[in-house]
Structure formats: C-alpha cells, structure tokens
Amino acid sequence: MRLACLLWLLFVAVYDFRQRRVPNWLVLAGATVALAALALGMQPFGLEWSTALTGAAVGFGALLLFYAVGFMGAGDVKFAGALGLWVGLPALLPIWVGASLLAGLHSALWLALQRWPVAPRLSLMLLGRTSTPPGDSASTPARKRIVPYAAYLALATAVWMVWGRQG
C-alpha cells in the first residue's frame, strides 16, 4: 500500500506542477484507496480509523481557512483532507512545515525572477502559470496560480515516508 500512496502522490505532484490544479477524480481516487486500506487492515502507516479520520478532518478544515480568504485553491484543500486519511493527524504538522517551506521558496524565487533581466518570461513560465478554469468565458480575468501547494504537500509527504518514519 505504500507504493499505492507514493504513486498517488506522484500523480498529484505532476498534475499540480503542470496544471496548477488537482482534479476531483484524483483526490477521490486517493481517498478511496486510503479508506479501502483502512477497511482491509492494510493501512501502510499503522493508523487506526480515528487517527486517519481526524487527520482528514484537520487537513481539510485547516486549509479551508486559507481557501476562504483566497490564498489557496479548492484542490489543495481537498487533497489535504485525502492526505490526512493516509498519514493521520500526527504526520500533518511536519508535512505542512516542509511543504510550506518549499512553497515559500517557490514564491521567493518567483518574485526574484520577475526582476531577473535574463529571459524573465522563460523563468516565470517555469515557476508560475496563469490559468483560467475550464468553462470560464474570455471576459473573466485569469487567476494567477503561482504556487502548486498540493505538489509541495505531496513531495513533503514522500520525504516524510522515506526519512520521517525511521527510528
């Protein structure tokens, strides 16, 4: 089941880095496999139902506040809830810290590259995308999605799986 979790994290990271969004089908797939692992007693991190469900609720609820004020997309919030099912509440804090440090570095680099005189368009294209959600009309201004936070959550979780669980 660890491999299933890692593959899911990989898909989320790649999708979010490329599209600056996490689709519902991908979040639901991860949550469904996490729930199935719990039900079958195959949870890769030895979590009980209460720990996993608390992780999902806190993961979703905490990031929902950032969504409400416009700092984060809905896909990031839903992914954090599904991620909580996999890792539980105790792992969320170190994962959030790692992901936030990576996202902060991404933002700082993006701001610095805005003023970079050598190929600024290329550098900004690599770090920040401007996207319009599907179905929006051309008259709707594009929303900037600079930081792929779900991707950084996925990367921080993969690091936690490899190094944070030892000992």
MOFEN-V430449 format. One record per pair of residues at least 12 apart in sequence whose C-alpha atoms are under 8 Angstrom apart, sorted by sequence separation. I is the first residue (numbers start at 0). GAP is how many residues later the second one is. If there is no record, write none. Layout:
I:GAP
I:GAP
This chain:
129:12
130:12
62:13
63:13
129:13
130:13
11:14
62:14
109:14
129:14
130:14
10:15
128:15
129:15
60:16
127:16
128:16
129:16
59:17
62:17
109:17
127:17
128:17
7:18
58:18
59:18
109:18
127:18
59:19
126:19
127:19
59:20
60:20
126:20
58:21
59:21
105:21
7:22
58:22
59:22
57:23
58:23
55:24
56:24
58:24
59:24
4:25
55:25
58:25
54:26
55:26
57:26
55:27
56:27
54:28
55:28
54:29
55:29
53:30
54:30
58:30
52:31
53:31
57:31
51:32
52:32
54:32
55:32
51:33
54:33
55:33
58:33
51:34
53:34
54:34
51:35
52:35
53:35
54:35
0:36
51:36
109:36
50:37
51:37
54:37
50:38
106:39
46:40
106:40
0:41
44:41
46:41
105:41
0:42
1:42
44:42
0:43
42:43
102:44
102:45
102:46
26:48
33:48
99:49
102:49
34:50
98:50
101:50
23:51
26:51
30:51
33:51
20:52
22:52
26:52
29:52
30:52
33:52
99:52
21:53
29:53
98:53
20:54
21:54
27:54
30:54
97:54
98:54
20:55
26:55
30:55
97:55
98:56
21:57
95:57
98:57
94:58
97:58
95:60
94:61
94:62
94:65
93:66
79:70
78:71
75:73
79:73
75:74
74:75
71:77
4:81
19:109
19:111
19:125
19:126
19:127
20:127
19:128
21:128
16:131
15:132
15:133
15:134
16:134
15:135
14:136
12:137
13:137
11:138
12:138
11:139
12:139
12:141
8:142
11:142
12:142
9:144
8:145
8:146
8:148
8:149
5:152
